[in-house]
C-alpha cells in the first residue's frame, strides 16, 4: 500500500462494503508521511499490518493472517505478486488503471470512465467502467447543495491527499489571476500564503462536504473524480500523473468536465475566468457528469470478489 492517497481511498471504500457484509478486513503495507491517510484506517477500525515487498514473504504473511482473498492496488508491486498469491490459493483482485503491468489476478477492476470500451490484453475477467467506481460512505450519503445560492461562486481546489506534484500554489495563483469574484478553499498538505479570497487548509475529512457545497472544483483527474461525478459538481480538470491522462481525456471529451490542460498557464486562467463568470456553463459540465456514477459500484465489486473466494 505504498502508493498515493487515491489508492487508499478506493480501497477504504471497498473495505467499508465488505465490512458491512460481515467480512474482516486488514490493510497490508505502510503509509508514509500522511497523518490524514493513517487516520482513515484508524477511525474505521481497519488494522494496518506492515508487509514485505517480496511476493513469497507476502504470501506467507497472508497465510499467517488466514486471509481468503487479497486486493492489490499499487503500481510498484513486483509483477510476480499476484501469481505467487494465486499459487498459494488466495483469490486475487487487482485494481488497475488501464495497463495491468504484468500483474496476474483472478479478477481485475478498472473503474475508469470508458474502460469497458478499451481492449484488455489478458483472457481474464475484468470489471470495467464507472459502473464499478468505489465510493466511500461519507460520499454516498452526501447530496449536493442546490446551485445558485450565492452570487459569488464557491471554489474548491485540491490535488489528492499529498499533492505529489506540488501544484496547489500554481492553481491558486491562476484562480486569483482571473480577476473574477469567488470564495476559494485550497486543500494542501503544505501550507502556503495564497492571498486574495482563498483560504488554505490541510487535508480534511470534510472534503465530501466541501465538494457538495462547491460551485466549481479544480482538481486532477484522479480517484476523487468519481466522487465529483456522483455528486454532480461542476469540475475543471488538470492532470499531474501520466496515468490520469486517460480519465482526463475521456471526461473532457464528453463535456463532463472542463479541460484546463496540465499547466496553470494563461489559457487555463482564461477558462477559469469564463467558468467563474458563467454559472450556466459551469452547471452544464455538472449536468453532463451527473449520473455517470450511481454509487453502487462497490456493491458490484464486492459481489464479484466474494463470488471467487
N, C-alpha and C positions, 0 to 999 in steps of 0.2 A: 504494500500500500504506500510505497514511497512515490507518490505522484501528486498531481495538482488537486486542489480542493474540489474541483468539479467531479473528479473520480470518486472522492469520498462522499460527496453529497448524493450522487446517484446510487451508490452502494447503501448509504443510510436509508434512502427511500425504499429500496428492495428489502432491507433488513426490517424496517417497520412493518412491511406487509407480511413477511414471513413470521415475525413475532406475533402479529395479530392472529395468525393461524395456529399458534402454539408451538412453532419451531424455535429451537435455541440457535442463537447467532453469536459468533465470535469473530472479531476482526483480527487478521494476521498481518503484521508489518510494523511500520513505525510512522509517526507523524512528526515531521521536523519543522520547528520554528513557528508554529501557528497554535497559540493557546485557544483561539476560537475553534479551530478544527478539532483539537483534542476534546474540547467541551461538548462537541456534538455527540461524541460517543459516551462520555461520562454522564451527561444529563439523561440519556436514553437507557442507561444501564447496559451498554454494549461493551463487553471486555475487549481490551486491546492487548494482544499477545505478540511479543517480538518474534519475528520469523526469519529464518535463514533464506538467502537467495538461492542456494543450491537446490535444484529440484528434488534430489534424493532425500536431503535433510528436511525439506518442506513436507514431503510425503510422509516421512517418519513422524513429524510433528502432528500432521493431520490424523495419523493412526493413533498417536498418544491421546489426542483430544477426542477421538472416537467420532469423527465427522462422517457424515453421509455424502456431502457434496462440497465442492469448493468453487467459489466465484473468483475469477481472475479479472482484474481491472488495472492494467498497467502497461505502458509501452516499453518498460525496461526489464521485464522478466525474461530470463533465458528461454529460448524458443522450445526447449525440451520440457518445460514445466508442465504443460497440460498433458503431454504424452506420459510422463512419469506418474502423474497423479491418476490418470486413467488406468495405467498398468497396475496401480495399487488398489484398484476397484472403487475409486471415488468418481461420482458423477461430476462433470466439469462444465461450468458455464463460463464463457469468455465474453466480456464486454469489449467491443471493438468500435473503431471509428473508420469504417472502410476496410483497410488492409488488416487481415488477421495477424500479420507479422510472424507468420510461421507457427503460430500457437495452435496446438491441437486441442479440440474440445468436443464434447457430446452435443453441445448447444451453443450457438453464437447469438449475441444480441448487438445489433447496430441500430440505435434509436434515432439516427439522423434522418431528417426530413428527406424523402426521396430515395432512401437506401433500398427500398423494395424494388426500385426500377434499375438499380445498378447491378451488374453481374458480380457473382461471388465465385472465387476461384476454387472452392472446396465442395465436394459432394456431401455436405453435412447440413443439418437443419439450422436455419437461421431465422431469428425473429427480427424483421427489418422494417424500419419506418417509424414515424412519430406515434403510431398507434401503440407502440411499446415504450414510450417515454416514461421514465421513472421520476415520479414527483413525491416530495416529502409531505407528511401530514400537514405541516404548517402552511403549505401552499394549497393543498387540496381543500382545506376548509376555509380558504380565503376567497372573497369576491372583490372585484374591482369597484372602487368608488365611482359614482356617476361622474362622467366628464363634464367640464363646463362650469364647475362650481366656483371657479375663480377666474378673473380676467388675466391674472399673471400666472403663466404655466409653471407647474412644479416639475423640476427636472431631477432625475436620479441618475448618477453616473457611478459605475463600478466595473471592475475587471477581475472578477474572481476573488477568492479569499486571500490571495497573496500578491495580486498584481505583478506577476512574474516578469512582465516586460517593463514595469515602472512607467506606465503610460498615463496614469491618472492625472499628474500635473499638466501634461500637454493638452489633454482633453478639457481640463478645467480652464486653461488659458484660451482654448478655442471657443468655449461657451462664452467666456467674458468678452472675447473679441467680436462676438456677433453684434454687440451694441443693443440687443433686444432685452426688454424686461423679462425676468424669470426669477424663480427662487430655486436654488440648486443645493443638492446634497451629494457630496462625493464620498464614497466609501474607499478608504485607503489604509492598508496596514502601516504605511509610513506617513506620519503626519507632515503636512506642509501648509504654507500660507497660500490660499487660493485667491483671496481678495474678492471684491465685488459682492454679489448676492449669494456666494457659495459658502456652505458650511462643510468642513471636512470632518468625518467621523471614522472611527476604526471599524473593522468587521463586526457585524452585529446580528443577533438572532432576529432583529426586527426587519430584516431585508424583505421577506414576503409582504409585510405590512407597508413598507416604503414603496415597493413595486406597485402594489394595488392602489396606492394613493397618488401615483405619479401621472402626469400628463404626457411625459416623454421620458424614456430611459435610453441612456447612451451606454453601450456595453460591447463586449466582444462576443463573437458567435460561439460561445461555449455552452456548457450544460444548462446555465440559467435561462437560455433562450426558450427552452421548453416550458419553463415556469411562466415566462412572459407571454408565450402564446396561449397557454391555458387561461391566464388572467385577461387576455385581450388588451394588453398595454401597448400603446404605440412605441415602437423601438427604432433607434438608429444604431446600426451595427458597424463595427470595425472587426479586425481580427489581429491577434497577437501571436498565434502559432499556426504553422502551416496546416495542421490537421483541422483547423477551424474554417479553412477556406471553402471546403465543400458545403458546409452548412450556410456559410455567408452567401455564397453564390446562389444556392437554392432559395433562400428566404428573400433575398433582394430580387431575384428573378421573378418570384411570384408576387412581388409587391407587398409581402407580409412584413417587410422592414425596409427602412431607408438605408442605402449603402453609403457609408462615409469613406470607404477606402481604408488603407492601412495607416496613413499618416494624418495627423491633425494639421492639415495644410489649409491654404486659403479656400480651396474648393470645398473641403469639409466644413469649414467655418461658414461659408455661404449657404450650404444646405441646412446647417443647424439654424441659421438665421431665418430661413424660409419656414422651417418647421415650427420655430417658436412664434412666428408671426401668423401662422395659418392653422387654426385648430382643425379645420375640415381636412386638411392634408394629413395632419398627424393621425386623426381618427380613422382615416381611410386605411392606413397601414395597420392599425389595431383591428379594424373590421376584417381585413383580409387574413390576418393571422389567427383571429379568434375562431375556435372550432377545429383547428388543425391538431390540437392535443386535447383529448377528452378527459384526462385524469385517471383513466383506468389501465394505463399501460403496465403499471407494476403488478396489478392483479393478473394480467395475461402472462407476464413473465414468471410470476410465482407459480401459476398453474403449470406452465411448461417445465419449470425446474423441478417441482415436486413430482411431476409425472415421470421423470427419468431417475429419481432416487430409488 
